[in-house]
Amino acid sequence: MQKPATLLQREFKDKIVEAINCSNLPAFVLVPILEQALAEVKEIEEQQYRRDKAAYEEGEEDGQVTEA
């Protein structure tokens, strides 16, 4: 059984908080780092969306997609 997304999410958040706390960096240094990381994650999310949409539309054209 795969670990549920809720557990993965909590573990991920806890690791981020631990890394922040262990960094000993002041908030004014952390904020731009976190903003840049978030921007990169958003770009990855957008790329995934575009790939999924293209694959879905291709399947739709081939008659492989069924509506829920």
ChimeraX commands (.cxc) that place a marker at each C-alpha (Angstrom):
marker #1 position 0.00,0.00,0.00 radius 0.5
marker #1 position 1.28,3.43,-0.89 radius 0.5
marker #1 position 1.53,6.03,1.84 radius 0.5
marker #1 position -1.50,8.35,1.73 radius 0.5
marker #1 position -1.00,11.85,0.34 radius 0.5
marker #1 position -2.01,13.37,3.67 radius 0.5
marker #1 position 0.89,11.64,5.42 radius 0.5
marker #1 position 3.33,12.52,2.65 radius 0.5
marker #1 position 2.20,16.14,2.82 radius 0.5
marker #1 position 2.68,16.35,6.59 radius 0.5
marker #1 position 6.10,14.70,6.43 radius 0.5
marker #1 position 7.18,17.07,3.66 radius 0.5
marker #1 position 6.01,20.12,5.61 radius 0.5
marker #1 position 7.77,18.90,8.74 radius 0.5
marker #1 position 11.02,18.45,6.80 radius 0.5
marker #1 position 10.76,21.97,5.41 radius 0.5
marker #1 position 10.17,23.41,8.89 radius 0.5
marker #1 position 13.11,21.41,10.26 radius 0.5
marker #1 position 15.38,22.63,7.46 radius 0.5
marker #1 position 14.32,26.23,8.10 radius 0.5
marker #1 position 14.92,25.89,11.82 radius 0.5
marker #1 position 18.31,24.22,11.33 radius 0.5
marker #1 position 19.47,26.80,8.78 radius 0.5
marker #1 position 19.93,29.53,11.40 radius 0.5
marker #1 position 19.21,32.03,8.63 radius 0.5
marker #1 position 17.20,35.15,9.37 radius 0.5
marker #1 position 13.74,35.52,7.89 radius 0.5
marker #1 position 14.85,38.24,5.45 radius 0.5
marker #1 position 17.17,35.66,3.85 radius 0.5
marker #1 position 14.67,32.81,3.97 radius 0.5
marker #1 position 11.76,34.65,2.35 radius 0.5
marker #1 position 13.38,35.16,-1.09 radius 0.5
marker #1 position 14.70,31.59,-1.05 radius 0.5
marker #1 position 11.22,30.23,-0.33 radius 0.5
marker #1 position 9.63,32.54,-2.92 radius 0.5
marker #1 position 12.07,31.30,-5.57 radius 0.5
marker #1 position 11.42,27.67,-4.61 radius 0.5
marker #1 position 7.66,28.27,-4.82 radius 0.5
marker #1 position 8.01,29.88,-8.24 radius 0.5
marker #1 position 9.94,26.83,-9.45 radius 0.5
marker #1 position 7.30,24.44,-8.08 radius 0.5
marker #1 position 4.55,26.47,-9.76 radius 0.5
marker #1 position 6.39,26.21,-13.08 radius 0.5
marker #1 position 6.70,22.44,-12.67 radius 0.5
marker #1 position 2.98,22.29,-11.86 radius 0.5
marker #1 position 2.15,24.26,-15.02 radius 0.5
marker #1 position 4.35,22.01,-17.15 radius 0.5
marker #1 position 2.63,18.93,-15.73 radius 0.5
marker #1 position -0.78,20.47,-16.42 radius 0.5
marker #1 position 0.19,21.13,-20.05 radius 0.5
marker #1 position 1.50,17.56,-20.49 radius 0.5
marker #1 position -1.62,16.05,-18.91 radius 0.5
marker #1 position -3.93,18.22,-21.00 radius 0.5
marker #1 position -2.11,17.34,-24.23 radius 0.5
marker #1 position -2.20,13.62,-23.38 radius 0.5
marker #1 position -5.91,13.83,-22.51 radius 0.5
marker #1 position -6.76,15.69,-25.71 radius 0.5
marker #1 position -4.73,13.21,-27.74 radius 0.5
marker #1 position -6.63,10.33,-26.10 radius 0.5
marker #1 position -9.89,12.14,-26.78 radius 0.5
marker #1 position -9.04,12.39,-30.47 radius 0.5
marker #1 position -8.22,8.69,-30.55 radius 0.5
marker #1 position -11.51,7.81,-28.83 radius 0.5
marker #1 position -9.73,6.53,-25.71 radius 0.5
marker #1 position -11.26,9.01,-23.24 radius 0.5
marker #1 position -14.50,8.30,-21.46 radius 0.5
marker #1 position -16.42,10.84,-19.41 radius 0.5
marker #1 position -16.91,10.15,-15.71 radius 0.5
marker link #1:1,2 radius 0.2
marker link #1:2,3 radius 0.2
marker link #1:3,4 radius 0.2
marker link #1:4,5 radius 0.2
marker link #1:5,6 radius 0.2
marker link #1:6,7 radius 0.2
marker link #1:7,8 radius 0.2
marker link #1:8,9 radius 0.2
marker link #1:9,10 radius 0.2
marker link #1:10,11 radius 0.2
marker link #1:11,12 radius 0.2
marker link #1:12,13 radius 0.2
marker link #1:13,14 radius 0.2
marker link #1:14,15 radius 0.2
marker link #1:15,16 radius 0.2
marker link #1:16,17 radius 0.2
marker link #1:17,18 radius 0.2
marker link #1:18,19 radius 0.2
marker link #1:19,20 radius 0.2
marker link #1:20,21 radius 0.2
marker link #1:21,22 radius 0.2
marker link #1:22,23 radius 0.2
marker link #1:23,24 radius 0.2
marker link #1:24,25 radius 0.2
marker link #1:25,26 radius 0.2
marker link #1:26,27 radius 0.2
marker link #1:27,28 radius 0.2
marker link #1:28,29 radius 0.2
marker link #1:29,30 radius 0.2
marker link #1:30,31 radius 0.2
marker link #1:31,32 radius 0.2
marker link #1:32,33 radius 0.2
marker link #1:33,34 radius 0.2
marker link #1:34,35 radius 0.2
marker link #1:35,36 radius 0.2
marker link #1:36,37 radius 0.2
marker link #1:37,38 radius 0.2
marker link #1:38,39 radius 0.2
marker link #1:39,40 radius 0.2
marker link #1:40,41 radius 0.2
marker link #1:41,42 radius 0.2
marker link #1:42,43 radius 0.2
marker link #1:43,44 radius 0.2
marker link #1:44,45 radius 0.2
marker link #1:45,46 radius 0.2
marker link #1:46,47 radius 0.2
marker link #1:47,48 radius 0.2
marker link #1:48,49 radius 0.2
marker link #1:49,50 radius 0.2
marker link #1:50,51 radius 0.2
marker link #1:51,52 radius 0.2
marker link #1:52,53 radius 0.2
marker link #1:53,54 radius 0.2
marker link #1:54,55 radius 0.2
marker link #1:55,56 radius 0.2
marker link #1:56,57 radius 0.2
marker link #1:57,58 radius 0.2
marker link #1:58,59 radius 0.2
marker link #1:59,60 radius 0.2
marker link #1:60,61 radius 0.2
marker link #1:61,62 radius 0.2
marker link #1:62,63 radius 0.2
marker link #1:63,64 radius 0.2
marker link #1:64,65 radius 0.2
marker link #1:65,66 radius 0.2
marker link #1:66,67 radius 0.2
marker link #1:67,68 radius 0.2
view
